[in-house]
Amino acid sequence: MKTKLAILSMAGLLATPAMAEIQINGFANLIAGMTLDDDESVYGYDSDFNFDPASVFGLQVRGDVSDKLSATAQLVGRGSEDYDADFEWAYMTYMLNNNVNISAGRMRMPLFKYSASLDIGYSYHWLTPPDSIYGIDFNNIDGIRVDYMNYSGDWEYGAQLTMGRVETDTTISGTPAALELQDVVAVSFEATRDWFSARTLLARGKTSAANAEFDGFVDGISAFGAAIPNASEVGEGFSVNDDTGTFFEVAVDIDKYDWFVGAEFTQTEVDGSIIADNKAWYVTAGMRFGKFTPHITYEVEEADNGTQLGLVAALPSTIATGSEGLDTAWNGDDTQENPGIYQTAAGIAAQQELDVSAVTVGLRYDVEPGFALKTDVTWYSDDLNDLNDATLLKVGVNYTF
C-alpha cells in the first residue's frame, strides 16, 4: 500500500498543470553478494547469496514551475526495506541569480563527495562506496540549503550552507534508537580545476538519541546518587540528550582519465555522550582501459572510547550500602541474567571502541552509456576481534535512464 500511495502521489505531481516542463530520470543498482565462509557476515551479507542489502531502485522527477522556481522529488525503494518506495527527497528550488540557488524541503545533506549521487551507483567506480565513510544512518535533512557557484580563471568553485533538522533510526550499543539532530548548520566548499578537485565540510548540531531500555539504564545509574556522589554526572555522560555533535570532512581527487586516485577523511564527535569519537578515511585508485576500470581501495574506521572508559573508571565496581536490593542492582549477582549496573556500564563503554579496515579490489565494465557491470571483492578485518573478519564477494549492475 505504501508503494502504491507513493506512485499515485508522483502521478499527481506529473499531472499538475503548473509544471511547464517535466524531467524524469531513473536509476537502479541491482547488487548481490555473499561472504565466502559459512561463519562470516559483514555489511548485512552472510554466506547466502543475497540481493537485499545494497540494491536500490529510484525515480527522480523535476519540474519547472517558472523560470526561477522548480520542484524536485525522488522516490526510492531499497532492498534493505523490502523495496517499499518512499519519497526521500521533496523540495523546491528558487534561482536567485546565475550564482545562487535557494532550496527548501527534504533534500540530500552534502556530507560527502558523493552525497548528491550516493544512490546512483553508475556515478562511481565501486559497486557501493566505502562503508567506513558512507555507512551512516542518515543522508537527508529537512531544512534550507543555499548553493553558490562561480569560477575564477581556470577554477570552478562552489559553497553550500545547509540548515535544518534530521530524524531517523540508529542504534546505541546494538539496540534500536530514535536519532534526532536539531539546529544543524553545515558549511561546505568545493573547488575544481581540470583534473584536480577538492572539497571540505564542517557541520554542527544538537544530537539526541532515545531508546527506552537505554534511557532506563541511564536513569538507573543516576538513581544511585545518594550512595555514589558522581553517579548523576556519569549518567549524564552516558546519555545522548541535546549534546553538541561536530562533523568534519575533506576529500581530494586527481582524475587524469587514464588513471585516477582519490581520498576522503571524516571525523565525528558528540561531546558529553556515550558516542565515541570516530575517524574514518579511504584511499582509492584505478585505471581505465577502454570500457574496463580495475580499481583498489583501502579504508579504515576507528573509534576512541577513552572518554567512555573514563566515565566507568570514576565509578566504584562494588558498593555496600546495607541494602541487599541496592547492592545487588549495582554489583550484580553470580548469574549471567543480572550482571549489575556497573558491569553493564563497563560493557557498553567497551563496545564503543572500533578498529576496522578493509581492502576492496574491483572491476567495472561499461557496457554502454548509462549501463555498467561491476564486481568487487572485499577483505574486511576487525583488529579488535578476529572472529568478525570476513571476505565479501559482490556482483551487480548499475544503470540510469
N, C-alpha and C positions, 0 to 999 in steps of 0.2 A: 504494500500500500504506500509506503514511504517513497519508493521509487516512482510509482505512478503519479503521486502528487507532485513530485519534483519535475517530472516530464511535462505534466499539464501546466505547471507554473511557467516553465520555459516556453511552452507553446503560447501561453498568454502573452509573454513578453514579445515573442515574434509577431504576434498579431496586433500589437499596439500601433495605431496609425501614425503616431507622432514620430516614429522611427523612420527617417528618410532613407537610411542605408543600414543594412544588417550584414555583419560578417560572422560566419560560423566556422570555427576551427575545432578539430578533434584530435585526440591523441590516445595512444594505448601503449601500455607496457605489459606484455604477456610474458611473465617470468616464472620459471620453475627451478626448484633447487632441492638439494638433499645433501646431508653430511655423508661422509664416506665410511663411517663406522656406526654400528648399531647403538653404541653408548654415547654418541656425540649429539649435541644440539647447540645451535648458535643463531642469532638474529631471527628467531622464530621458526627455523628449519630443524628437522631431525633426519633420521635415516630414511623416512618415507618421502618419495618424490611428491612435491607439493607446489601448487601454483599460487596459493593464497597470500603468503606474507608480503610480497612486493608487487603483485600485479595491480595495475591501475588502468581505468578507462575514464575518459573525460571529454566533455564538450565545453567550449568557451564561446559565448555569444557577446558581440559588441555592437552597439547601435548608436548612431549619431542622432541626438535629439535636436541639435542645432550646429552651427559652425564651430561653436566653442564648447558645447556640452555633449558628453557621451555617457553611456551606461554600459557596464561590463558585468557579466555573470559567468561563473564557472561551476558546472555540475560534474561531480566526481563520484565514481564508485570504486571502492577499494576491496581487494580480495580479503584483506585482514578484517573487514567489516561486512563480510558476506555480500559484497557488491551492492549494498544499499546506497543508491545515488542520493547525494545531498548537495545543496549549494554551499560551496566552500568560499566562494567569492561573490560579492554583490555590492557594487559601489558605483558612484557617479564621479566623473572627472570633468573639471572645468579648466579650459586652456586660458590662463590669464593673459599670456603673451607668447611669443615664439620660444621663450626660455623657461617659463614657469607654468606647471600644471598643479592643480589642487584636487585631491581625491578624497572622498568621504564614504564610509561604509565599512564592510568587511573585506579586507584585502590581504595580500601576502606581505608579511613583515620582512624587510630587506636585511635579514640577519647574516646571510652568507653570499658567497659569489654566485651560486646557482639558485638562490632563493626564488627568483622570478620564474625560472623554468624547472623547478625541482621535480614536478610531476611529469615533465616531458623528457623521458629518457633519451630520446633522439638527440637532445641538445648537448649531451656529454658522452665521453668515450666509455664510461663504465656502464654496467647494467644497472647498478644502484650506486649512488655516491657514498664515500666513506662514512660508515656508521659512527665513528668516533666524533665526527663533526656534525653530521646531518641527522643523527639518530635522536633528536629531541622530541618532546611531547607536543610541541606547538609550532606552527609556522604562520598562522593568520592572526590578525588583530582587528578589533572593532575601533575605528577612530578616523583620524585625518592624516593624510600624507601630502607633503609639499615636495615636488620634484623640480630641481633646477638643472638645466643643461646648457652648455656653452662650449666654445672652443677658443683656443689661443695658439696661433701658429699651426704647428703640426699636432698639437694636443687637443683631444676631446676630453671634457671633464663634466662631472655632474655631482650633485649633492642631494640628499634626501633628509627631510625632517619628518619623523613619524611620531604621532602621539595617540594614545588610546588605552584600551584595556584588553586583557586576554582571559578567557575562561576555558579550561579544558581538563581532561583527566590525566593523572600522573600516578606515580607510586612512591610511597615512603617505606623504605625497608621491605620492599616486596609486596606491600598491601596497597590497594587502590586508594586514591585520594583525589579530591577536587582542588585543582590548582587555579588560583586567581592572581593575576598581575594587574595592579592598578597604577594609575598615574605614570604610565610608561612613556618615556621620552627617548627616542633613538635618533642619532645623527650619523649619517654615512657619507663617505666621499669616495669617488672613483675617478681614475684618470687613465686614458689610453693613448698610446702613440704607436702607430704601425703595428709591430709585433709584440709590444710590451703593454701590459695593463697591471694596475694595482688598485686596491680598494681597502677601506677600513671602516669600522663601525664601532660606536660606543653607545650603549643603552643602559638605562636605569629605570627601576620601578619598584613599587611595594609588592612584596611576594607573600602570599598566604597559601597554605595547603591544609585542607580539612579532611580528617578521617576519624570517625567516631572511636574506633579502637585505639588509635594512636593518641588522640586527644584525651581519652580516658587514662592512658598510661602517663601522659604528661601531668594531668591533674593528680594522679596517684603520687608522683614524685613531690609535687608542691604540697600535698596534704601532710607530709612529714616535717613541715616547717618547725613545729614545736620541738621535735627531737633532733632535727638536723638543721642548724641555723641557715645554711646556704641552699636548702632544698628548693625553695621557691625560685632562686636565681638560676639554679641548674635546670629546673623545669622550664623556665622561660627560654633558656639556651637550647633546649631540645625542640621547642615548638617552632612552627613556621607561621608566624602571625604578623603581618604588616612589616616584615623585615626587608631592609633595603637590598635589592639584588642588582648586581652590575654585570654587564656582558660586554666583552671586547673581542673584536675580530679583525684580522688583517690577512689579505691574500695577495699573491703576486703570480703573474703568469707570463711566460715567454712562449710565443707560438710563431715559429718560422715556417709553418705549413708542413714542410717535410718532417719536422720534428717539433716537439713541444715539451715543456716542463712547467710545473706549477706547484704551489704550496699554499696552505691555509692554516691559520692558527686561531684558536679561540680560548678565552679564559672566562670562567663564570664564578662569581662569588655571591653568596647570600649571607650577609652579616647577621650574627647572633642567632643562627638556626642550626638544625641538625644536618643541613645540606652541606657537604664538604666542598671546599674549593676545588674546582675542576679545570684542568688544562688538557687541550687536545690539539693535535696537528697531523697533517699528512703531507707527503711529497709524492708527486706523480710525474711520470714521463712516458712518452710514447713516440712512435714514428709512423708516418703514413706512406704506404706503398700502394699507390693506386687506390683501390677500394678497400684495402686491408689496413687496419690500425692495431698493431700489437702494443700493449702498454703494461706498465707495472706501477704499483702504488704501495707505499709503506705508511702506516698510520699508527698513532699512539694516543691513548687516553689514560690520564692519571687523575686521581682524586686524593687529596691530602686530608686525612681525618684527624690531624693533630689537635685541632681545637675541640673536636668532639671527645677525643680520648681525655683531654684535659678536664672537660666537664665531669667525666666519670671519676677521674683521679681525685677530684675535690670532694667526692662522696665517701663515706665510710662503707666498707664492704659488708659489715655486720653492725647491728645495733642491739642494745639490751635495755629496753625501756621498762621491763617488768610486765609488759602486756604481751601475752603469748601471741595474740592475734596480730598486733602491730609488728612484732619481731619476725613472725613467720612471713608476713606480707613483704617485708623488706629483705630478709635473709633467705627466704625460700625454705624448702624442705628437702628431704632426700629423694624425692620423686622428680621425674622429668616434667611432670604436669604442672609443677609450681616452682619455677626457677627463682622467683622473687624479683622485686623491682630492681635491685642493684644489678643482678646478673642479666636481666633483660636490657637494662640501660647499657651495660658493657657490650652486650651482643649487638645492639643497634649501632653503637658508636663504631664498633669494629667493622660492621658491614659497609660503612661509608667509604672505606678505603678501596681504591681501584687502581690497577696497574695492568693494562691490557695493550696488546699490539696485534697487528695483522699485516700480512703481505698478500696482495692480490695481483695475479697475473691474468690478463685477459686479451681477447681478440675481438675486434669489431669488423664486420664486413658490410659495406654499404651496397645493398642490392640495387637501389635506385634512390633518387631524391625523396626523402621522407620515409624511407624504409630501411632499417638496419637489423642485421642478425648479430648477436653477441654471445660470448661465453666467458665466464670468469671462474677462476679457482682461487679461493681464499684460505690461507693458513692462519688461523686465529690462535693466539697464545695468551693465557692468563698467568702472569708471573706470580700471582698470589695463590693460585690453586690450579695445578696441572690437570686436574680432573675436568676442568672446563675447556681445555684445548680441543680444537676441532678443525677439520678440513671440510670446506663447503664448496660444492660444485653448483654453478648456476648457468642456465642457458635461457635465452629469451629473444623476443622480438620487440623492437621499438618502432612505432610508425606514427606519422602525423598526416592529417588531411585537412 
